[in-house]
Amino acid sequence: MNNQTLDTIFTRSSYRGPFQDTPVPREDLVTILKAGIAAPSGCNRQTASFLAVDDGKVLDEIKRIFAKPSCQTMPACILVFTREIAGVDGHCYHVQDYGAAMENMLLAIKSMGYETCWYEGNVRGCAKEMADFLEVPEEYRLVCLLPVGIPAQELPPRKEKKAFEERAWFNRFGGR
Ligand SMILES: Cc1cc2nc3c(=O)[nH]c(=O)nc-3n(C[C@H](O)[C@H](O)[C@H](O)COP(=O)(O)O)c2cc1C
């Protein structure tokens, strides 16, 4: 079956290598941001927001604050923010909302010939400094960073996922 969406899903992997010194055109960044915006959200609250950075000086400061070696050559990046807004049922789905937006953007980035990695754990420690630098309003919490660029290195082998039988069943838990 020739299915480009499935191909992208099954070939995506986290890329933590260096990037080529090739700028990411603004229209490509807009497409990636639109993919994030297109994601579903709990009670349609649309709690995730996005900031793309393609300005060299701003990028330099982000690289200083987020000193991850694998991000030092990125020609652009996307920062993801969340807001804890309750749905009509009183529950806050903000984590699921930005998770869905992140996956949409990971797949968009991959399908457009770029590579990226979902940085969240490593961003936590510097999120406040980064948000202050970017003048982010108090109610928006910076949660993730996605570098965007053309890889300068061969992609590493994709990480093995656990066996299908260990994670997925039919009709009853453990059913085959
Ligand atoms: C919620 C979340 C947080 C993550 N945070 C980081 C991170 O801070 N640094 C990092 O190198 N990778 C991070 N990753 C990427 C995972 O390490 C990666 O997805 C996982 O090892 C599986 O590899 P794959 O993406 O190649 O399938 C994160 C992924 C998720 C979903």
PDBQT file of the ligand as one rigid body, heavy atoms in Angstrom, charges set to zero:
ROOT
HETATM    1  C1  LIG A 201       7.229  13.815  26.478  1.00  0.00    +0.000 C 
HETATM    2  C2  LIG A 201       8.547  13.615  25.779  1.00  0.00    +0.000 A 
HETATM    3  C3  LIG A 201       9.672  14.267  26.251  1.00  0.00    +0.000 A 
HETATM    4  C4  LIG A 201      10.902  14.111  25.605  1.00  0.00    +0.000 A 
HETATM    5  N1  LIG A 201      11.972  14.831  26.040  1.00  0.00    +0.000 NA
HETATM    6  C5  LIG A 201      13.190  14.631  25.456  1.00  0.00    +0.000 A 
HETATM    7  C6  LIG A 201      14.316  15.381  25.889  1.00  0.00    +0.000 A 
HETATM    8  O1  LIG A 201      14.232  16.264  26.745  1.00  0.00    +0.000 OA
HETATM    9  N2  LIG A 201      15.501  15.126  25.289  1.00  0.00    +0.000 N 
HETATM   10  C7  LIG A 201      15.653  14.186  24.303  1.00  0.00    +0.000 A 
HETATM   11  O2  LIG A 201      16.761  14.001  23.821  1.00  0.00    +0.000 OA
HETATM   12  N3  LIG A 201      14.578  13.483  23.839  1.00  0.00    +0.000 NA
HETATM   13  C8  LIG A 201      13.361  13.682  24.399  1.00  0.00    +0.000 A 
HETATM   14  N4  LIG A 201      12.258  13.009  23.927  1.00  0.00    +0.000 N 
HETATM   15  C9  LIG A 201      12.400  12.070  22.800  1.00  0.00    +0.000 C 
HETATM   16  C10 LIG A 201      12.391  10.620  23.292  1.00  0.00    +0.000 C 
HETATM   17  O3  LIG A 201      13.592  10.335  23.967  1.00  0.00    +0.000 OA
HETATM   18  C11 LIG A 201      12.185   9.687  22.091  1.00  0.00    +0.000 C 
HETATM   19  O4  LIG A 201      10.946   9.964  21.473  1.00  0.00    +0.000 OA
HETATM   20  C12 LIG A 201      12.225   8.212  22.512  1.00  0.00    +0.000 C 
HETATM   21  O5  LIG A 201      13.501   7.853  22.963  1.00  0.00    +0.000 OA
HETATM   22  C13 LIG A 201      11.819   7.279  21.373  1.00  0.00    +0.000 C 
HETATM   23  O6  LIG A 201      12.634   7.485  20.249  1.00  0.00    +0.000 OA
HETATM   24  P1  LIG A 201      12.029   7.889  18.820  1.00  0.00    +0.000 P 
HETATM   25  O7  LIG A 201      11.458   9.266  18.949  1.00  0.00    +0.000 OA
HETATM   26  O8  LIG A 201      13.223   7.862  17.907  1.00  0.00    +0.000 OA
HETATM   27  O9  LIG A 201      10.975   6.899  18.464  1.00  0.00    +0.000 OA
HETATM   28  C14 LIG A 201      11.015  13.208  24.508  1.00  0.00    +0.000 A 
HETATM   29  C15 LIG A 201       9.858  12.574  24.021  1.00  0.00    +0.000 A 
HETATM   30  C16 LIG A 201       8.638  12.788  24.624  1.00  0.00    +0.000 A 
HETATM   31  C17 LIG A 201       7.406  12.133  24.055  1.00  0.00    +0.000 C 
ENDROOT
TORSDOF 0
